[in-house]
Amino acid sequence: MEWSGRSVLVTGGTGFIGSNVVDMMLSKGAKVIAADRLIAPNASSDVWKKRLDRYYEICKCHGTDTQLEIIDLSTERERFKHILTKNDVDTVFMMSAVFGGRAFVDQQQAACSIGFAIDQNTIRACQEAGTVERISYSSSACVYPPSMNKPDYLLKESDILSTGEGWASSDNLYGFQKIMTEMTLKAFSQEHGIKTSSCRFLTVYGAGEFPTSHAISMLCGRALMRENPFTVWGSGEQERGFTYVTDIV
C-alpha cells in the first residue's frame, strides 16, 4: 500500500505495539498522530515516562514534530471525533486496550470491561467524522477458549465460540470484548462502507515492551538480575507461540 501523504491516527500510539506502528508509518511517509491516555490506572509513572521518551525519540529519528493527543477514549468520543476531522484522518489503527498480562486477564475483569467503551467510542467517532476510510483493529488470541490451547492443534479463525462452553467459550471478559468489537467492525463495514480488518495477536515481544507483566520481558528482567534459581512457568516442556513486534506490524 502507498502510505506517503496519508493521514494516520494510532490509538494507544505510545504503547508497545502502537509505537512500533507509528515508527513504521512514519518510515513510509505518512502523517501520523498518536492518541493515548496518560496515565493508565494499572501502569507506573516510570513505565509511562519510558513510553513517552520512546515515542519522542521515534518522532525525532524521522525528523517530524511530535503529534500526540492525550485523551481518554472511554469517555471523550466527541473530542476524538473532532481530532479525526481536524486532521482529516483517513486511516485509524485501533491499538488501545486495557491489558496487563496473564494474571490481569484472569483477575481484573471489571478493568477489562472498559475496553467495550474504548472501542465503541473509537468506531462510532470514526464513522461520524466522515473522513475515515479504513480501521485496523488489534484483536487477540484471547478470543479463543483456553481449552483449545493444545500442542497438537492449530487454531482456525472460525474456531471462536465453537466449543459450547458458554461463558468459557473465550478467554475471560477480555476475550469476549475483543470478539464483540470484531463483530461491531463487521457491522460498520457492511452498513456504513468503512473498510475494516481485525488481527488476532499471539504473544508479542520486542522493542518498547516496558511492562514486566509480559512473559519475555519478565524472563529477560529475571536474567538481568541473575535470578538463581531461575524461575519459569510450568514444567519447562510446554510450548508457546511468540511473535516479534515488527512482524505483527
Secondary structure, DSSP 8 states (H G I E B T S, - for coil): ---TT-EEEEETTTSHHHHHHHHHHHHTT-EEEEEE-SS-TTS-HHHHHHHHHHHHHHHHHTT----EEE--TTT-HHHHHHHHHHTT--EEEE-------HHHHHH-HHHHTHHHHHHHHHHHHHHHHS---EEEEEEEGGGS-GGG--TT----GGGTT-S--GGGSSSHHHHHHHHHHHHHHHHHHHHH--EEEEEEE--EESTT---TTSHHHHHHHHHHTT-SS---STTS------EEHHHH-
